[in-house]
Amino acid sequence: MRNVVWAVTGKVVTLLSMLLVGILVARYLGPEQYGLMNYVISVVALFGVFSTFGMNEIIIRELARRDLPRGVIMGTAFRLRLALAGVTVLAIVVYLLLSGEDRATCVMIFVYSSSLFFTCSEVIRHYFTSIVENKYVVLSEIFRTLVGAGVKVVLLLLHAPLWAFIVALAFDAFLLAGGYVMAYRQRVGPPRDWSFSWAFGRRLLATSFPVLISSAAVIVYQRIDQVMISHMLDNEQLGYFSTAASFVGLAAFIPSIMVQTVSPILVRCRKESEQRYRQMAQRAMNLTTWSTLLVSCVISLLSFYIIRYTYGTAYLAAVPAMHILAFKAVGLALTDTGGQLTIIENIHQVAFLRNLMSCVVCVVCNYFFLPRWGIEGSAWATIVTVMFTGGLANLFIPRYHHIFRMQMRAIFLGWKDLYKLKSYIP
C-alpha cells in the first residue's frame, strides 16, 4: 500500500500537470491544430509498439523471479530495445515516404519518433517496479513533468508554432530517461554491471513475441480511432475527440498503478500458495474495477462543466463524446488486470487472439459508426471494444475461462472489497 501511495502520488502530479498544460496548449492551438498534434502522436504510438516488442511485463517478471543476475536481464533488455527502436524509426520513415502526407506533418512525425530511443531507459523503471520501490520512479517522473511543463509554458508565452510543441514532447522523453538513469545511479550505482546475453536475448524475444502481437492489437484499437477520425472526418473533429479522451486518464491510471504495484507481489504469492494467489488476484481485480467505475461516473456526470471551464466554449462539441468515453477506463481496468494475470500464470501465449479479435471489433465499429454518428459513434466503438477485450473475448479462449469468471465476480460483487479496503492496510 505504501508503494501504491507513492505511485498514485506521482501519477496524480503527472496527470494534473500534463492535463493543465495540455489544456493551455489546446486553447492556444485551437481544435484543428490540436487534432493534428494528436494525429502525430497516434501515428508514432502505432509504430512504437514494435520498439518495446512486448517485453515490459516479461522483464518485470524476470527481475522479480531473480533467476538471472540483474545486470544480465537489464543489459540484454536495454540493447534489444535500442536496436528495435532504430528499426521502428526506419519503418516510420518508409511509411512517411509512402503515405502522401504533407511535408510539415512528415517532419513532425519523424521528430517525435526520436523519443522512441529515450524510452529504452524504461528497463530501469521495470527494475524499481520489480522490487516494489516506486519512490525512485515517481521522483523521476515528477522531475520530467515539472521541467517539461515549464518548457511548454515558455513556448506558449513565445507564441511558438505547432512543430515546437512536438519537439517539446520528444524532449519530455529525454528528461524522463535522464531521471531514470540518475535514480538508478543513486540507488544501485552506474550500470557498469550490465551485460548482454545472446541466450537470454533469444529467450526474451521468443517469450515476448506473443505479447508483441497482443500489444500491437491493443495499440491499434486504442489509437486507430484517432487516425480514422483524421482521415474519415477531419483534424478539427479529432481535436474534439482528443479533448473528450484526455480526462479518461484520470480514471485509467488507477488500474495501471494497481497492476504495476501488485504484479511482483502476485508473482511471489503464486510461488508460495496457489490459493493465496487466487485470493489476492481477485481482490486486486475487485478494487481496480470498482474504484475505476466510481471515478468514471463522476467524470461522465461533470463532462459539460469540465470541458466548459477547462478547454473553453470552443471545445463544447466534445461533451457528448466525453459522457461516453469516461467509461472506457472500466474496460481498461478489466483488461489490464486480466492481462497481467496471463503473464504471471504464463498463459499469455494466446492472448494475442483476444486482442486481435478486439482490433477487428474496433475497426469495424468505427467504420460503421463514424460516418453515421461522428465522434460520438467512435466513442461508442471504443466502449464496445474495451468491454469486449476486458471480458467477453475471454469466453472464446478456454484457457482464460477462469479469468472471465473472476472478471464477472469483480463486476457484480467487487464493490464489497471497497468496504474492506481499510483492513488491507497494515
C-alpha positions, -999 to +999 in steps of 0.1 A: +000+000+000+029+024+006+041+018-029+006+023-042+005+057-024+038+066-040+027+055-074-007+073-071+010+105-059+034+105-089+007+097-113-017+124-100+011+150-101+020+139-137-016+137-149-027+170-134+004+188-147+001+173-182-036+180-182-032+216-172-005+222-198-025+202-223-055+224-218-034+256-222-018+242-254-052+231-268-067+265-261-038+281-278-036+259-309-074+255-315-093+223-324-077+218-358-041+221-349-046+203-316-062+175-336-031+174-359-008+172-329-027+142-316-026+126-351+012+129-350+013+112-315-011+084-327+010+075-357+042+072-337+023+052-310+010+028-336+046+020-347+061+024-313+047-008-300+073-027-321+101-008-302+090-025-270+084-059-286+060-067-257+089-070-233+078-048-205+058-072-184+082-101-192+112-080-180+094-072-147+085-109-142+121-120-148+135-093-125+110-104-098+119-140-102+157-133-098+166-164-117+193-145-136+216-117-124+200-082-126+228-069-149+222-096-175+185-090-176+187-052-178+217-051-202+201-075-226+168-058-225+183-024-229+203-032-260+175-051-276+152-021-270+177+002-286+181-019-317+143-023-320+138+015-317+162+020-346+142-005-368+109+012-358+121+046-368+132+033-402+097+017-406+082+051-398+103+068-425+092+042-450+056+048-440+060+086-444+075+081-479+045+060-490+017+078-471+015+110-491+014+132-460+024+168-464+060+177-457+053+196-424+034+166-410+061+142-421+088+163-403+068+164-371+062+127-371+099+120-377+110+144-350+086+129-324+097+093-334+131+101-319+116+098-285+115+060-290+152+059-284+148+075-250+121+051-239+147+023-238+155+036-203+122+020-192+142-010-182+153+010-152+117+016-143+110-021-146+138-028-121+123-005-094+088-019-101+101-055-097+115-047-062+083-027-053+102+006-049+080+031-067+095+061-049+125+064-072+104+060-103+079+086-091+106+112-083+120+108-118+086+112-134+077+143-113+110+158-124+102+152-160+067+165-157+076+198-140+105+207-163+086+196-194+056+217-183+078+247-178+092+243-213+057+242-228+046+273-208+076+292-222+066+281-257+031+294-251+045+328-239+067+330-271+037+321-293+056+292-308+043+272-338+030+236-336+063+220-345+079+235-314+055+217-292+062+184-310+099+189-302+090+196-266+071+163-264+103+145-276+123+164-251+099+151-224+111+116-232+147+127-229+141+142-195+124+111-182+153+089-194+177+112-176+157+110-144+156+072-145+194+070-150+200+094-121+177+074-098+195+041-107+229+056-102+219+069-067+201+037-056+221+010-072+252+025-090+263+031-126+251+005-150+286-009-155+275-044-145+250-046-174+259-073-199+244-088-229+234-125-231+225-139-265+208-169-248+186-147-227+181-123-256+167-151-278+145-164-249+133-129-242+123-122-278+107-156-281+087-152-249+078-116-258+066-123-293+031-134-284+029-103-262+040-082-291+012-094-312-012-088-284+003-053-276+002-043-312-035-052-314-041-032-282-023-001-296-043-004-328-077-005-311-066+023-288-051+046-314-066+036-348-098+055-340-079+088-340-062+080-373-096+071-388-112+102-375-085+123-391-089+106-424-127+100-425-137+133-408-110+160-403-085+172-378-109+195-361-132+166-351-101+147-340-093+177-318-128+174-301-124+136-297-089+140-282-103+166-258-130+142-247-105+114-242-080+135-223-098+131-190-101+094-193-066+092-180-078+104-146-097+072-141-075+049-162-044+055-141-060+035-112-057+001-129-024+009-144-009+018-110-025-012-092-013-037-118+023-025-118+024-024-080+007-057-072+023-077-100+056-086-082+037-094-051+014-118-070+044-135-086+058-143-051+023-153-038+019-178-066+052-194-057+041-199-021+004-208-024-019-211-053-049-204-031-034-173-016-025-161-051-062-166-063-075-146-034-050-117-039-057-116-077-095-115-072-091-087-046-068-067-069-093-071-097-123-061-075-106-030-062-093-018-096-127-023-113-149-006-088-126+023-079-123+030-116-161+028-121-167+053-094-143+078-109-157+072-144-192+080-131-181+113-117-162+123-148-192+115-170-217+134-149-195+165-148-184+164-185-201+197-195-186+217-166-152+200-171-149+210-207-166+244-203-142+256-175-110+239-188-108+238-226-134+265-231-165+270-251-146+263-284-144+227-273-180+221-261-186+199-291-165+173-272-190+170-243-213+143-258-183+121-266-169+126-232-201+114-215-195+081-232-157+078-232-155+083-194-164+046-190-136+034-212-115+032-180-137+004-166-129-018-196-092-009-193-093-019-156-106-054-165-082-057-195-051-046-176-057-068-146-067-099-166-038-094-190-013-092-161-026-125-147-020-142-180+017-130-178+021-142-142+005-176-150+025-179-182-006-184-203-001-152-223+009-171-254-027-170-268-036-135-255-030-121-290-061-140-301-082-119-278-066-087-288-067-094-325-105-100-321-108-067-303-088-050-330-113-062-356-142-052-335-127-017-331-120-011-368-154-025-379-174-005-353-155+027-362-160+021-399-198+019-395-203+043-365-181+072-376-199+082-408-233+080-391-227+094-356-193+112-359-171+112-329-199+100-306-200+069-328-163+065-323-168+069-286-194+040-286-170+019-307-143+025-280-166+013-252-177-018-272-141-026-279-127-023-244-156-042-228-152-069-254-114-071-246-119-068-209-143-097-206-164-112-234-133-121-256-121-145-228-151-167-234-137-176-268-104-188-253-108-219-230-075-212-211-090-178-200-123-190-187-112-187-151-102-151-158-136-144-172-152-158-141-130-135-119-140-105-141-177-113-137-173-116-099-154-083-099-182-066-119-211-079-098-196-085-063-163-065-063-179-035-046-178-054-013-140-051-012-142-013-012-157-016+023-129-039+034-101-017+020-091-003+054-085-038+068-059-044+040-036-016+051-012-028+079 
